[in-house]
Amino acid sequence: MMYSVGIFWIILITCQMLGSQSQECVSRQEVQRALRHVHKLLSAQETTFLHSVRSLRKKLNLLYNNTLKNSSNCSSETPICPPPNPPANGRMLGQVFKVGHEVHFLCNHGFQLSGPETRECLDSLSWSGEEPACKIVDAGTHNNLTASIPISTSSPSPPSVLAYVHPSHCIESQGSMQCTCDQGYSVSSQDRSLCTDIDECELFRMTQPGRLCLHMCMNTAGSYYCQCPTGYSVKDERSCQDINECERGTHNCTKDQECVNTNGGHKCILVECPHFHDASYVKTSPLQCERNPCVKRNKACLQAPVSISFHFMSVLSNMSTPRILLRVSATRMLGDTMRFGLVENPGAGLFTLQRSGRLSAELVQAESVQGPATLEVEVEMSELEKKTLLGRYVTKVTIFVSPYSF
């Protein structure tokens, strides 16, 4: 092309010169100028041609190198197992047949799978297990397959492994395949044609603070649910609420016993009046005993409590402290002084008493307690007139510490 253009210009100039000779003589300077112009054109064409050749040579080298690299990759590619055959009247899930990958099998409605649900590509480039088959289910005669399966009347068996694997929904968009899954599933990292169940219990425990469920999280295929211990019911799908057996009447207490509800259970307690020297008591209410009148000038009887009340309560394990548990108060005062105190007992070190008014005081739990545990403390209220004891009033408090913090 370059030389054709040069020859064309030479012929053109020569023709112009010959044509002009018939009319007038062309000067030497004009001929030289024309020749220099042609020389420049030829040089430019030559430069363009050489640049195109170099560019083409680079592209050929790049193509050659890529071909070598791809052939090398193909030679070192992970070995694969031969594609397994999907069962008749069923289908196979999974399109990756590399070593360590799995495929899953499903049967159509009215057929039951005979053989393994899952097969794995082994290092020997063969599939684990036998080739499955889908056999028709005869609901009337129960063929040999179904008759050989024991029927359980107990709790349902755990979901099949196939419940945790579903085919994904894939569409081709802008030259690439986009796959999505139903809620509760995610695209498998090994095979985009499969969706695997998301273990929400484990995922929340590892990636987020707190707990998905207040007590226990149970993963299911595509979802999860929360479980509570015995004596509790599930509330708002994640919390646990105590079941009050006493209010519901689902306890096993006798008519002589008091039903005391606790966190996660209940207690059946027989309340009996205590025995004091030279003093006797009568039960005036289910949770209170009153002292009978004392013989005149019997100091031992007069020193005994005028009344004894019983109070039962339930608290949480490791409850934050200090915390007010109970308020004790007098309805009226005959003397001029009212004193409050704790009677010495093994559980007294966990509690303290603080005055809340002229006729009242509050029982405070000073230290947290790990449940389950049962604690007892006695609060004494003494009435005096000019430092002379007029009467003592005792409240026996029994505290049931729950095994749980809810």
NUTOR-829860 format. One record per residue (C-alpha): residue in three letters; y, z, x. Coordinates in steps of 0.02 Angstrom, whole numbers, padded with zeros to 5 digits, always signed. Layout:
REM NUTOR-829860
ALAYZX ...
REM end
This chain:
REM NUTOR-829860
MET+00000+00000+00000 MET+00119+00047+00140 TYR+00091-00117+00233 SER+00103-00220+00073 VAL+00275-00149+00038 GLY+00331-00186+00218 ILE+00271-00367+00210 PHE+00356-00387+00041 TRP+00524-00333+00114 ILE+00507-00446+00267 ILE+00467-00596+00158 LEU+00612-00553+00043 ILE+00737-00540+00187 THR+00672-00699+00269 CYS+00688-00794+00107 GLN+00866-00730+00086 MET+00910-00784+00261 LEU+00834-00957+00240 GLY+00916-00979+00073 SER+01084-00929+00140 GLN+01074-01048+00289 SER+01104-01191+00172 GLN+01268-01116+00124 GLU+01329-01011+00270 CYS+01265-00937+00431 VAL+01203-00756+00425 SER+01268-00644+00563 ARG+01152-00557+00686 GLN+01216-00384+00635 GLU+01164-00411+00454 VAL+00988-00460+00506 GLN+00970-00306+00618 ARG+01035-00192+00480 ALA+00908-00263+00358 LEU+00767-00240+00483 ARG+00816-00058+00515 HIS+00813-00026+00328 VAL+00638-00097+00315 HIS+00582+00011+00462 LYS+00644+00169+00376 LEU+00551+00125+00217 LEU+00391+00095+00313 SER+00409+00264+00404 ALA+00435+00357+00239 GLN+00283+00274+00162 GLU+00179+00318+00314 THR+00231+00502+00305 THR+00187+00514+00119 PHE+00019+00434+00150 LEU-00026+00554+00291 HIS+00027+00706+00185 SER-00085+00648+00041 VAL-00232+00626+00159 ARG-00211+00802+00230 SER-00199+00878+00055 LEU-00354+00787-00001 ARG-00449+00845+00154 LYS-00403+01028+00117 LYS-00464+01015-00063 LEU-00628+00939-00008 ASN-00655+01079+00119 LEU-00618+01212-00013 LEU-00738+01133-00136 TYR-00873+01126-00001 ASN-00851+01311+00044 ASN-00858+01366-00139 THR-01017+01267-00163 LEU-01096+01356-00015 LYS-01041+01527-00080 ASN-01108+01496-00256 SER-01273+01436-00190 SER-01283+01595-00083 ASN-01247+01705-00236 CYS-01377+01616-00337 SER-01505+01645-00203 SER-01468+01835-00198 GLU-01452+01861-00387 THR-01542+02012-00465 PRO-01716+01958-00518 ILE-01745+01952-00705 CYS-01895+01972-00817 PRO-01952+01825-00925 PRO-01869+01831-01097 PRO-01981+01932-01215 ASN-02032+01856-01380 PRO-01952+01933-01536 PRO-02083+01987-01664 ALA-02117+01878-01814 ASN-02027+01947-01968 GLY-01912+02044-01852 ARG-01782+02025-01717 MET-01742+02082-01541 LEU-01582+02170-01485 GLY-01524+02139-01308 GLN-01487+01984-01203 VAL-01490+02053-01025 PHE-01660+02040-00943 LYS-01621+02113-00771 VAL-01726+02250-00691 GLY-01690+02420-00770 HIS-01618+02348-00932 GLU-01694+02374-01104 VAL-01721+02272-01260 HIS-01751+02344-01434 PHE-01850+02278-01582 LEU-01819+02288-01770 CYS-01922+02230-01919 ASN-01859+02150-02078 HIS-01862+02243-02244 GLY-02041+02264-02306 PHE-02115+02263-02131 GLN-02155+02405-02012 LEU-02151+02398-01823 SER-02317+02415-01733 GLY-02293+02450-01549 PRO-02147+02511-01444 GLU-01970+02506-01511 THR-01899+02486-01335 ARG-01962+02390-01183 GLU-01889+02400-01007 CYS-01886+02267-00872 LEU-01987+02341-00728 ASP-01975+02309-00540 SER-02132+02203-00556 LEU-02029+02082-00666 SER-02138+02126-00816 TRP-02095+02221-00975 SER-02155+02397-01009 GLY-02273+02431-01154 GLU-02364+02309-01265 GLU-02283+02168-01361 PRO-02233+02239-01532 ALA-02272+02161-01700 CYS-02202+02179-01876 LYS-02337+02212-02006 ILE-02311+02205-02192 VAL-02306+02372-02284 ASP-02417+02380-02440 ALA-02347+02521-02546 GLY-02495+02513-02666 THR-02645+02515-02552 HIS-02570+02588-02391 ASN-02646+02476-02260 ASN-02727+02543-02103 LEU-02561+02554-02012 THR-02475+02666-02138 ALA-02632+02765-02177 SER-02646+02815-01995 ILE-02474+02895-01996 PRO-02475+03078-02053 ILE-02354+03119-02193 SER-02250+03273-02154 THR-02181+03383-02291 SER-02079+03489-02171 SER-01905+03455-02104 PRO-01865+03270-02072 SER-01903+03201-01900 PRO-01759+03158-01783 PRO-01683+02985-01804 SER-01768+02839-01718 VAL-01696+02781-01552 LEU-01646+02619-01639 ALA-01526+02718-01749 TYR-01423+02746-01591 VAL-01418+02560-01545 HIS-01339+02422-01651 PRO-01296+02240-01617 SER-01112+02216-01577 HIS-00989+02102-01669 CYS-00935+01965-01547 ILE-00810+01823-01569 GLU-00750+01694-01444 SER-00563+01702-01416 GLN-00462+01602-01289 GLY-00614+01557-01188 SER-00685+01734-01177 MET-00805+01836-01283 GLN-00731+01988-01372 CYS-00857+02115-01437 THR-00824+02265-01552 CYS-00929+02402-01630 ASP-00930+02505-01788 GLN-00849+02677-01789 GLY-00949+02801-01686 TYR-01019+02668-01569 SER-00956+02584-01410 VAL-01002+02421-01323 SER-01142+02450-01198 SER-01089+02441-01017 GLN-01252+02354-00976 ASP-01260+02230-01119 ARG-01107+02179-01220 SER-01217+02118-01362 LEU-01268+02300-01398 CYS-01173+02448-01468 THR-01231+02622-01416 ASP-01195+02787-01502 ILE-01048+02891-01440 ASP-01100+03071-01409 GLU-00942+03152-01477 CYS-01003+03327-01435 GLU-01024+03289-01250 LEU-00870+03176-01242 PHE-00755+03309-01317 ARG-00828+03445-01208 MET-00798+03345-01048 THR-00630+03261-01083 GLN-00529+03374-01197 PRO-00485+03559-01199 GLY-00561+03670-01331 ARG-00711+03633-01440 LEU-00748+03501-01570 CYS-00843+03631-01672 LEU-00810+03817-01680 HIS-00992+03862-01649 MET-01114+03719-01617 CYS-01092+03529-01616 MET-01241+03420-01665 ASN-01234+03235-01619 THR-01302+03106-01742 ALA-01314+02917-01742 GLY-01134+02857-01756 SER-01062+03028-01795 TYR-01086+03217-01775 TYR-01084+03376-01877 CYS-01045+03559-01847 GLN-01169+03700-01868 CYS-01135+03885-01895 PRO-01248+04035-01860 THR-01346+04124-01996 GLY-01230+04217-02113 TYR-01090+04089-02099 SER-01046+03930-02193 VAL-00957+03777-02123 LYS-00773+03769-02170 ASP-00660+03615-02153 GLU-00803+03527-02062 ARG-00779+03623-01899 SER-00744+03808-01930 CYS-00863+03947-01982 GLN-00829+04064-02127 ASP-00923+04226-02155 ILE-01032+04235-02310 ASN-00998+04397-02404 GLU-01172+04444-02464 CYS-01106+04601-02549 GLU-00986+04504-02662 ARG-01113+04368-02697 GLY-01250+04492-02739 THR-01370+04413-02614 HIS-01401+04576-02521 ASN-01559+04683-02526 CYS-01477+04854-02543 THR-01541+04982-02667 LYS-01433+05065-02799 ASP-01420+05221-02689 GLN-01356+05122-02541 GLU-01186+05050-02505 CYS-01179+04865-02461 VAL-01060+04841-02315 ASN-01018+04662-02270 THR-01011+04619-02085 ASN-00967+04460-01992 GLY-01126+04357-02009 GLY-01225+04483-02110 HIS-01221+04648-02205 LYS-01278+04829-02191 CYS-01361+04939-02321 ILE-01299+05116-02290 LEU-01350+05277-02376 VAL-01196+05389-02379 GLU-01242+05573-02378 CYS-01131+05726-02370 PRO-01142+05826-02207 HIS-01199+06006-02189 PHE-01085+06143-02121 HIS-01120+06327-02094 ASP-01075+06426-02250 ALA-01000+06269-02331 SER-01076+06147-02455 TYR-01014+05979-02516 VAL-01028+05873-02670 LYS-01011+05684-02678 THR-00859+05646-02786 SER-00860+05456-02753 PRO-00974+05333-02664 LEU-00877+05357-02500 GLN-00808+05535-02514 CYS-00874+05713-02512 GLU-00775+05867-02567 ARG-00806+06047-02511 ASN-00860+06171-02641 PRO-00750+06327-02660 CYS-00775+06453-02522 VAL-00822+06635-02545 LYS-00669+06744-02524 ARG-00627+06782-02342 ASN-00769+06673-02275 LYS-00684+06605-02119 ALA-00826+06486-02073 CYS-00814+06402-02242 LEU-00624+06394-02234 GLN-00633+06310-02062 ALA-00744+06171-02130 PRO-00658+06009-02186 VAL-00591+06010-02363 SER-00646+05830-02385 ILE-00743+05701-02286 SER-00714+05515-02315 PHE-00819+05371-02251 HIS-00746+05205-02198 PHE-00843+05050-02138 MET-00767+04895-02060 SER-00815+04741-01959 VAL-00720+04671-01810 LEU-00741+04519-01697 SER-00820+04520-01526 ASN-00696+04529-01381 MET-00552+04549-01502 SER-00380+04555-01422 THR-00312+04731-01404 PRO-00221+04843-01442 ARG-00250+04816-01627 ILE-00220+04928-01778 LEU-00383+04955-01873 LEU-00345+05087-02004 ARG-00203+05191-02076 VAL-00237+05372-02129 SER-00110+05460-02240 ALA-00090+05611-02355 THR-00029+05590-02534 ARG+00060+05758-02530 MET+00087+05906-02414 LEU+00077+06089-02464 GLY+00121+06162-02293 ASP+00261+06128-02173 THR+00163+06030-02039 MET+00039+05887-02038 ARG-00058+05849-01879 PHE-00172+05702-01836 GLY-00304+05688-01701 LEU-00469+05611-01647 VAL-00628+05714-01649 GLU-00720+05703-01484 ASN-00865+05579-01490 PRO-00941+05445-01375 GLY-00831+05307-01446 ALA-00667+05402-01439 GLY-00617+05326-01271 LEU-00603+05154-01350 PHE-00477+05213-01480 THR-00310+05299-01491 LEU-00207+05372-01632 GLN-00022+05339-01658 ARG+00095+05422-01784 SER+00168+05301-01910 GLY+00258+05423-02025 ARG+00277+05605-02074 LEU+00118+05598-02178 SER+00024+05453-02094 ALA-00054+05393-01931 GLU-00139+05233-01871 LEU-00307+05211-01785 VAL-00287+05086-01642 GLN-00425+04998-01545 ALA-00367+05009-01364 GLU-00503+04906-01276 SER-00600+04751-01326 VAL-00787+04766-01353 GLN-00923+04637-01327 GLY-01033+04624-01481 PRO-01150+04656-01559 ALA-01112+04841-01560 THR-01088+04987-01679 LEU-00946+05111-01643 GLU-00905+05275-01729 VAL-00746+05377-01725 GLU-00679+05523-01828 VAL-00498+05546-01876 GLU-00444+05722-01922 MET-00291+05768-02022 SER-00242+05954-02021 GLU-00116+06037-02137 LEU-00028+06197-02078 GLU+00094+06324-02146 LYS+00185+06425-02013 LYS+00047+06377-01889 THR-00087+06439-02007 LEU-00221+06312-02053 LEU-00221+06269-02236 GLY-00353+06132-02230 ARG-00438+05995-02129 TYR-00472+05819-02191 VAL-00593+05708-02094 THR-00617+05519-02103 LYS-00777+05453-02023 VAL-00750+05272-01968 THR-00898+05159-01925 ILE-00855+04992-01843 PHE-00977+04847-01832 VAL-00934+04728-01689 SER-00990+04550-01726 PRO-01093+04450-01599 TYR-00964+04310-01616 SER-00778+04291-01589 PHE-00751+04212-01761 
REM end
